[in-house]
Every structure is written in C-alpha cells, then in structure tokens.
Amino acid sequence: MNLQNFLPYQLSVLSNKVSKGISKFYQEQHGITIPEWRVMSILSTHSNQTAKELSIFSQMDKVKISRTMKVLVEKKLILEKVCNIDARARRYHLTDKGVQLITEVKPKAIAFETELISCLTKDEVNSLKYCIANLDKQVDQLMK
C-alpha cells in the first residue's frame, strides 16, 4: 500500500495542515492551542457542556479534554460549574474573556476558510461537503 494514496492518511494530513493554518491566528496572538480553540469554539455555540459531551463533539479523547479544560479554567477563558444532575460531573461555558477571544478570532478563521476553498468552485465546495458528510456517516457505521 502506498500511504500517499491511502485516503484515511490523506484526510489526516489535510486535517492537520488546515488546523495548523488556522491556529496561527490564535496561537501567536492569544497563546491558546488547537485543542483549546476547538473546545472554545464548541462552547461558543453549545454552552454548558460536560467534558464527556465536549469529547463527543470534538472527537478528542477524555484525557486531552480533561487537560484542556483545566488549562482553560486556569486561563479564565471558561467557567466550571457542578452539574445539577450528577455532582461528579462539571458543566463548562465561556467567560466574558473567552467570548471576547472567540469574537476576535472567528472572523480570521472564517477568512482562512474562504481563502482555503477559493481554489474550488461553488459546486466543488458543495460536493466536498456532501462527501465529507457521507464519509462521516460511513465511519460511524464502521465503528459500531
């Protein structure tokens, strides 16, 4: 097997490149990592999540989520509250400082996305999104 032609490898490499490209907007200016950005981005649209829920949304393992949450709390970018239903669980949401960071970085991330897909036609972008959605469903089926 030629790894360079193996689709899972190609998708992984592309994903890493895209993440690194976007990260230049928040790592240098705000000192946050890729996992921290992912968690904050999720919390900006899905507030009040548990670490388990964030793990599902982000597809990051529980240990990475736990470490990321601890750092974000220390940086005062998210708040941690005891879950009403399960006292062992914690729910997280962005602080005002976290909201401000997201507000500053999201337009740059969107501009990066716009530049990234500028080499594709509108139909190609739609086809790519369609293919990604189908592959996502297929992976879910294969993992059952």
C-alpha positions in Angstrom: 0.0 0.0 0.0 1.3 3.5 -0.9 0.5 5.6 2.1 0.4 8.8 0.0 -2.6 7.4 -1.9 -4.4 6.0 1.1 -7.5 8.2 1.7 -7.5 8.0 5.5 -3.9 9.1 5.6 -4.6 11.9 3.1 -7.5 13.1 5.2 -5.5 13.1 8.4 -2.6 15.0 6.8 -5.0 17.6 5.3 -6.8 18.0 8.6 -3.5 18.6 10.4 -2.4 21.2 7.8 -5.7 23.0 8.0 -5.7 23.1 11.8 -2.1 24.4 11.8 -3.1 27.1 9.3 -6.0 28.3 11.3 -4.1 28.1 14.6 -1.6 30.8 13.5 -4.4 33.3 14.2 -4.9 32.3 17.8 -1.7 30.7 19.0 0.6 33.7 18.4 -1.9 36.4 19.5 -3.7 34.6 22.3 -1.4 31.7 23.3 -4.0 29.0 23.0 -3.6 25.6 21.5 -5.5 23.7 18.8 -7.4 21.6 21.4 -8.2 24.8 23.5 -9.5 26.5 20.3 -11.7 23.5 19.5 -13.2 23.4 22.9 -13.8 27.1 23.0 -15.4 27.1 19.5 -17.8 24.3 20.6 -18.7 26.2 23.8 -19.3 29.3 21.8 -22.3 27.6 20.1 -23.1 24.8 22.5 -22.7 26.3 26.0 -23.0 24.4 29.3 -21.4 21.2 28.1 -19.8 18.4 30.2 -16.3 17.1 29.4 -18.0 13.9 28.1 -20.2 15.9 25.7 -17.2 18.0 24.6 -15.3 14.8 23.9 -18.1 13.6 21.7 -18.4 17.0 19.8 -14.6 17.3 19.3 -13.7 13.7 18.9 -10.8 14.3 21.3 -10.1 11.7 23.9 -11.2 12.2 27.5 -7.7 12.8 28.9 -7.0 15.5 26.3 -10.3 17.1 27.1 -9.7 17.0 30.8 -6.3 18.6 30.4 -7.6 21.2 28.0 -10.5 22.1 30.4 -8.1 22.5 33.3 -5.9 24.9 31.3 -8.9 26.9 30.0 -10.2 27.3 33.5 -6.7 28.5 34.7 -6.6 31.0 31.9 -10.0 32.2 32.9 -11.4 31.5 29.4 -14.1 29.1 30.6 -16.0 28.6 33.9 -16.7 25.3 35.5 -19.9 24.6 37.5 -21.0 21.4 39.2 -23.7 19.6 37.2 -27.1 19.7 38.9 -27.9 16.1 37.9 -24.5 14.5 38.7 -22.3 16.2 41.3 -19.3 14.3 39.9 -19.7 16.0 36.5 -18.9 19.6 35.6 -20.5 21.8 33.1 -18.5 24.4 31.2 -19.2 27.7 29.5 -17.2 30.6 28.2 -16.3 33.6 30.4 -16.5 37.1 29.1 -12.8 36.9 28.3 -13.4 33.6 26.4 -16.3 35.2 24.4 -14.0 38.2 23.6 -11.3 35.8 22.3 -13.7 33.9 20.2 -15.2 37.1 18.8 -11.7 38.3 17.8 -10.5 35.0 16.2 -13.6 33.7 14.5 -13.6 36.2 11.6 -9.9 35.3 10.9 -10.8 31.6 10.9 -13.6 32.3 8.5 -11.3 34.3 6.3 -8.9 31.4 6.3 -11.7 29.0 5.3 -12.7 31.4 2.5 -9.1 31.6 1.2 -8.7 27.8 1.6 -11.7 27.0 -0.6 -11.1 29.8 -3.1 -9.4 27.3 -5.4 -12.7 25.4 -5.6 -15.9 26.2 -7.5 -19.2 26.5 -5.6 -20.2 23.1 -6.9 -17.0 21.6 -5.8 -17.4 23.0 -2.3 -20.9 21.6 -2.1 -19.7 18.2 -3.4 -16.9 18.2 -0.9 -19.3 18.9 2.0 -21.6 16.2 0.7 -18.7 13.7 0.5 -17.5 14.6 4.0 -20.9 14.1 5.4 -21.2 10.7 3.7 -17.8 9.6 4.9 -18.7 10.7 8.5 -21.8 8.6 8.4 -19.9 5.7 7.0 -17.2 5.9 9.7 -19.9 5.9 12.3 -21.4 2.7 10.8 -18.0 1.0 10.5 -17.2 1.8 14.2 -20.4 0.2 15.5 
